[in-house]
């Protein structure tokens, strides 16, 4: 039985419907980020790891499924009213705000370590924010000392399991970068608040020579968001 979907709809893009790529462009975000948001809202889902499908909830919010007659590739189009959907607008605002604020905090921490005489570079600059939450953020080098830094500015708790994953990432970093074999590599958390769980805090105390942390408030302001994202061109 073929997993290729049937051609169930041919959208009139000029009048009533908009593609996900065009919708992402309208909101000034990347298509991949829009798909993550629509997945979080449970409006779309992936089938067979190949194409996107509209869920029942997505169809209630204007999703239309379409299969190209030439390539048989499956697409999801949206009624143009989606551009004014308040739930989508609010989710985009929250997601983009979180993404930008985390990146501002990352730059703030980078500048802080550079001021201390470290050479600092990004380790996960091209990753999504979800990926960054699980990975080394910055690498800071001074003499024969290297800090693998994780920046946390999103209120998510740091568990003991995350600490152990962080230690494994350090071991993987050593294998992938043998040039640093004779360097002292340690782990460091820069946090805008105290996000360690009780068990994680005890683990850090037991591994004080390997893992350090500091609570550092960022210096960004939040009032820029109102004029940054959503244009008033929705009519």
C-alpha positions as a LaTeX table, in Angstrom:
\begin{tabular}{lrrr}
\hline
Residue & $x$ (\AA) & $y$ (\AA) & $z$ (\AA) \\
\hline
Unk1 & 0.00 & 0.00 & 0.00 \\
Unk2 & 1.43 & 3.34 & $-1.07$ \\
Unk3 & 2.06 & 6.01 & 1.58 \\
Unk4 & 1.78 & 8.75 & $-1.08$ \\
Unk5 & $-1.30$ & 10.86 & $-0.20$ \\
Unk6 & $-4.03$ & 11.54 & $-2.74$ \\
Unk7 & $-4.54$ & 14.88 & $-4.40$ \\
Unk8 & $-7.41$ & 16.15 & $-2.26$ \\
Unk9 & $-7.35$ & 19.89 & $-2.84$ \\
Unk10 & $-5.91$ & 22.50 & $-5.19$ \\
Unk11 & $-5.67$ & 25.87 & $-3.43$ \\
Unk12 & $-6.38$ & 29.21 & $-5.05$ \\
Unk13 & $-3.33$ & 30.87 & $-3.53$ \\
Unk14 & $-3.98$ & 34.33 & $-4.95$ \\
Unk15 & $-7.35$ & 34.74 & $-3.31$ \\
Unk16 & $-7.98$ & 32.61 & $-0.26$ \\
Unk17 & $-4.95$ & 30.62 & 0.83 \\
Unk18 & $-1.32$ & 31.12 & 1.83 \\
Unk19 & 1.57 & 28.68 & 2.00 \\
Unk20 & 3.57 & 28.06 & 5.17 \\
Unk21 & 6.61 & 29.70 & 3.55 \\
Unk22 & 4.61 & 32.83 & 2.74 \\
Unk23 & 3.10 & 32.83 & 6.22 \\
Unk24 & 6.56 & 32.63 & 7.82 \\
Unk25 & 7.74 & 35.51 & 5.62 \\
Unk26 & 4.72 & 37.58 & 6.71 \\
Unk27 & 5.69 & 37.09 & 10.37 \\
Unk28 & 9.41 & 37.70 & 9.63 \\
Unk29 & 10.45 & 34.30 & 10.97 \\
Unk30 & 12.06 & 31.22 & 9.43 \\
Unk31 & 9.75 & 28.51 & 7.96 \\
Unk32 & 11.37 & 25.95 & 10.26 \\
Unk33 & 10.52 & 28.09 & 13.28 \\
Unk34 & 6.93 & 28.49 & 12.09 \\
Unk35 & 6.59 & 24.70 & 11.70 \\
Unk36 & 7.86 & 24.27 & 15.26 \\
Unk37 & 5.24 & 26.73 & 16.49 \\
Unk38 & 2.43 & 25.07 & 14.52 \\
Unk39 & 3.55 & 21.70 & 15.87 \\
Unk40 & 3.50 & 23.04 & 19.43 \\
Unk41 & $-0.03$ & 24.27 & 18.83 \\
Unk42 & $-0.86$ & 20.75 & 17.53 \\
Unk43 & $-2.11$ & 22.24 & 14.24 \\
Unk44 & 0.25 & 20.16 & 12.09 \\
Unk45 & 2.14 & 16.91 & 12.48 \\
Unk46 & 4.66 & 14.97 & 10.43 \\
Unk47 & 3.80 & 11.67 & 8.77 \\
Unk48 & 6.44 & 9.08 & 7.89 \\
Unk49 & 9.10 & 11.76 & 8.57 \\
Unk50 & 8.42 & 13.06 & 5.07 \\
Unk51 & 5.63 & 15.62 & 4.90 \\
Unk52 & 3.43 & 17.76 & 7.09 \\
Unk53 & $-0.23$ & 16.94 & 7.70 \\
Unk54 & $-2.93$ & 19.17 & 9.16 \\
Unk55 & $-4.46$ & 17.88 & 12.36 \\
Unk56 & $-8.18$ & 18.20 & 13.10 \\
Unk57 & $-7.34$ & 21.20 & 15.27 \\
Unk58 & $-5.32$ & 22.70 & 12.42 \\
Unk59 & $-8.23$ & 22.27 & 10.02 \\
Unk60 & $-10.47$ & 24.05 & 12.52 \\
Unk61 & $-8.04$ & 26.96 & 12.27 \\
Unk62 & $-8.00$ & 27.10 & 8.47 \\
Unk63 & $-5.56$ & 24.41 & 7.33 \\
Unk64 & $-6.04$ & 22.79 & 3.91 \\
Unk65 & $-4.05$ & 19.77 & 2.71 \\
Unk66 & $-2.75$ & 19.73 & $-0.86$ \\
Unk67 & $-0.70$ & 17.30 & $-2.92$ \\
Unk68 & 1.20 & 18.53 & $-5.98$ \\
Unk69 & 0.11 & 16.65 & $-9.10$ \\
Unk70 & 3.68 & 16.84 & $-10.46$ \\
Unk71 & 5.82 & 15.76 & $-7.52$ \\
Unk72 & 3.17 & 14.14 & $-5.29$ \\
Unk73 & 4.69 & 16.11 & $-2.39$ \\
Unk74 & 2.23 & 16.86 & 0.41 \\
Unk75 & 1.70 & 20.46 & 1.60 \\
Unk76 & $-0.43$ & 22.31 & 4.12 \\
Unk77 & $-1.93$ & 25.65 & 3.06 \\
Unk78 & $-3.80$ & 28.08 & 5.29 \\
Unk79 & $-6.79$ & 30.32 & 4.89 \\
Unk80 & $-5.49$ & 33.89 & 4.93 \\
Unk81 & $-7.54$ & 34.58 & 8.04 \\
Unk82 & $-4.76$ & 32.69 & 9.89 \\
Unk83 & $-2.71$ & 35.90 & 9.60 \\
Unk84 & $-5.03$ & 37.43 & 12.21 \\
Unk85 & $-5.45$ & 34.38 & 14.44 \\
Unk86 & $-4.92$ & 35.66 & 17.98 \\
Unk87 & $-3.70$ & 32.35 & 19.39 \\
Unk88 & $-1.06$ & 32.08 & 16.67 \\
Unk89 & $-0.01$ & 35.71 & 17.08 \\
Unk90 & 0.40 & 35.30 & 20.84 \\
Unk91 & 2.41 & 32.09 & 20.44 \\
Unk92 & 4.71 & 33.68 & 17.86 \\
Unk93 & 5.27 & 36.69 & 20.08 \\
Unk94 & 6.14 & 34.49 & 23.06 \\
Unk95 & 8.38 & 32.17 & 21.04 \\
Unk96 & 10.28 & 34.92 & 19.25 \\
Unk97 & 10.63 & 36.95 & 22.44 \\
Unk98 & 12.12 & 33.92 & 24.22 \\
Unk99 & 14.47 & 33.18 & 21.30 \\
Unk100 & 15.77 & 36.74 & 21.03 \\
Unk101 & 16.08 & 37.28 & 24.77 \\
Unk102 & 18.05 & 34.05 & 25.14 \\
Unk103 & 20.38 & 35.15 & 22.36 \\
Unk104 & 20.78 & 38.60 & 23.94 \\
Unk105 & 21.67 & 36.90 & 27.22 \\
Unk106 & 24.17 & 34.69 & 25.42 \\
Unk107 & 25.86 & 37.77 & 23.93 \\
Unk108 & 25.85 & 39.42 & 27.37 \\
Unk109 & 27.63 & 36.45 & 28.95 \\
Unk110 & 30.08 & 36.29 & 26.04 \\
Unk111 & 31.00 & 39.97 & 26.55 \\
Unk112 & 31.39 & 39.34 & 30.30 \\
Unk113 & 33.95 & 36.58 & 29.81 \\
Unk114 & 35.79 & 38.52 & 27.13 \\
Unk115 & 36.15 & 41.36 & 29.63 \\
Unk116 & 37.87 & 38.85 & 31.93 \\
Unk117 & 40.48 & 38.12 & 29.28 \\
Unk118 & 38.95 & 34.98 & 27.75 \\
Unk119 & 38.74 & 34.26 & 24.05 \\
Unk120 & 35.10 & 33.29 & 23.56 \\
Unk121 & 33.22 & 31.74 & 20.66 \\
Unk122 & 29.76 & 30.32 & 20.06 \\
Unk123 & 29.35 & 26.56 & 20.06 \\
Unk124 & 25.67 & 26.32 & 19.04 \\
Unk125 & 25.00 & 29.56 & 17.17 \\
Unk126 & 23.03 & 27.92 & 14.34 \\
Unk127 & 20.96 & 25.66 & 16.57 \\
Unk128 & 17.33 & 26.22 & 17.50 \\
Unk129 & 16.57 & 27.44 & 21.00 \\
Unk130 & 15.25 & 24.00 & 21.89 \\
Unk131 & 18.59 & 22.49 & 20.86 \\
Unk132 & 20.50 & 25.17 & 22.74 \\
Unk133 & 18.67 & 24.23 & 25.93 \\
Unk134 & 20.45 & 20.87 & 25.76 \\
Unk135 & 23.89 & 21.88 & 24.51 \\
Unk136 & 27.06 & 23.78 & 25.21 \\
Unk137 & 26.39 & 27.43 & 24.41 \\
Unk138 & 29.80 & 29.14 & 24.57 \\
Unk139 & 33.44 & 28.11 & 24.77 \\
Unk140 & 35.78 & 30.37 & 26.73 \\
Unk141 & 39.57 & 29.88 & 26.55 \\
Unk142 & 42.33 & 31.51 & 28.58 \\
Unk143 & 45.85 & 30.09 & 28.66 \\
Unk144 & 45.44 & 26.32 & 29.20 \\
Unk145 & 41.98 & 26.61 & 30.72 \\
Unk146 & 38.75 & 26.10 & 28.81 \\
Unk147 & 35.23 & 26.64 & 30.11 \\
Unk148 & 32.34 & 24.95 & 28.35 \\
Unk149 & 29.50 & 27.33 & 29.19 \\
Unk150 & 25.76 & 26.81 & 29.14 \\
Unk151 & 23.68 & 30.01 & 29.23 \\
Unk152 & 20.21 & 29.65 & 30.78 \\
Unk153 & 17.72 & 32.50 & 30.67 \\
Unk154 & 14.39 & 30.72 & 30.19 \\
Unk155 & 13.29 & 29.63 & 33.67 \\
Unk156 & 13.71 & 25.92 & 32.85 \\
Unk157 & 14.95 & 23.83 & 35.76 \\
Unk158 & 18.38 & 22.20 & 35.54 \\
Unk159 & 18.09 & 18.57 & 36.61 \\
Unk160 & 20.76 & 16.12 & 37.70 \\
Unk161 & 20.21 & 14.23 & 34.43 \\
Unk162 & 21.00 & 17.40 & 32.47 \\
Unk163 & 24.23 & 17.83 & 34.44 \\
Unk164 & 25.30 & 14.29 & 33.55 \\
Unk165 & 24.49 & 14.93 & 29.87 \\
Unk166 & 26.58 & 18.11 & 30.08 \\
Unk167 & 29.51 & 16.08 & 31.40 \\
Unk168 & 29.11 & 13.61 & 28.53 \\
Unk169 & 29.15 & 16.51 & 26.08 \\
Unk170 & 32.48 & 17.60 & 27.57 \\
Unk171 & 33.89 & 14.11 & 26.99 \\
Unk172 & 32.58 & 14.18 & 23.40 \\
Unk173 & 34.11 & 17.65 & 22.92 \\
Unk174 & 37.51 & 16.29 & 23.95 \\
Unk175 & 37.24 & 13.45 & 21.43 \\
Unk176 & 36.14 & 15.79 & 18.64 \\
Unk177 & 38.83 & 18.39 & 19.42 \\
Unk178 & 42.09 & 16.53 & 20.24 \\
Unk179 & 43.99 & 19.83 & 19.97 \\
Unk180 & 42.65 & 20.59 & 23.47 \\
Unk181 & 43.76 & 17.26 & 24.92 \\
Unk182 & 46.20 & 18.88 & 27.36 \\
Unk183 & 43.85 & 21.68 & 28.40 \\
Unk184 & 41.89 & 21.86 & 31.64 \\
Unk185 & 38.24 & 21.56 & 30.54 \\
Unk186 & 35.52 & 22.33 & 33.06 \\
Unk187 & 31.79 & 23.01 & 32.88 \\
Unk188 & 30.07 & 26.25 & 33.81 \\
Unk189 & 26.46 & 27.44 & 34.02 \\
Unk190 & 25.63 & 31.13 & 33.62 \\
Unk191 & 22.01 & 31.57 & 34.75 \\
Unk192 & 19.75 & 34.60 & 35.04 \\
Unk193 & 18.17 & 32.94 & 38.10 \\
Unk194 & 18.82 & 29.97 & 40.34 \\
Unk195 & 17.42 & 27.12 & 38.23 \\
Unk196 & 19.17 & 24.11 & 39.81 \\
Unk197 & 16.85 & 21.54 & 41.35 \\
Unk198 & 17.73 & 20.43 & 44.88 \\
Unk199 & 19.24 & 17.19 & 43.62 \\
Unk200 & 21.19 & 19.04 & 40.90 \\
Unk201 & 22.56 & 21.50 & 43.47 \\
Unk202 & 23.80 & 18.62 & 45.64 \\
Unk203 & 25.40 & 17.03 & 42.57 \\
Unk204 & 27.21 & 20.28 & 41.73 \\
Unk205 & 28.50 & 20.52 & 45.31 \\
Unk206 & 29.82 & 16.97 & 45.04 \\
Unk207 & 31.51 & 17.82 & 41.70 \\
Unk208 & 32.65 & 21.33 & 42.53 \\
Unk209 & 35.99 & 20.90 & 40.76 \\
Unk210 & 34.23 & 19.92 & 37.55 \\
Unk211 & 31.05 & 22.02 & 37.44 \\
Unk212 & 30.63 & 25.64 & 38.50 \\
Unk213 & 27.73 & 28.07 & 38.23 \\
Unk214 & 26.88 & 31.73 & 38.70 \\
Unk215 & 23.66 & 33.71 & 38.70 \\
Unk216 & 24.08 & 36.71 & 36.41 \\
Unk217 & 21.19 & 38.99 & 35.50 \\
Unk218 & 21.17 & 40.18 & 31.90 \\
Unk219 & 20.89 & 43.84 & 30.95 \\
Unk220 & 18.26 & 43.60 & 28.19 \\
Unk221 & 14.94 & 45.40 & 28.28 \\
Unk222 & 11.67 & 43.88 & 27.11 \\
Unk223 & 9.83 & 46.90 & 25.73 \\
Unk224 & 11.28 & 46.53 & 22.23 \\
Unk225 & 8.97 & 43.63 & 21.42 \\
Unk226 & 5.84 & 45.68 & 20.80 \\
Unk227 & 7.34 & 47.30 & 17.71 \\
Unk228 & 9.57 & 44.47 & 16.54 \\
Unk229 & 7.45 & 41.61 & 15.31 \\
Unk230 & 3.87 & 41.94 & 14.22 \\
Unk231 & 3.19 & 44.55 & 11.57 \\
Unk232 & $-0.09$ & 46.36 & 11.52 \\
Unk233 & $-0.61$ & 45.44 & 7.87 \\
Unk234 & $-3.23$ & 42.78 & 8.39 \\
Unk235 & $-6.16$ & 44.34 & 6.55 \\
\hline
\end{tabular}
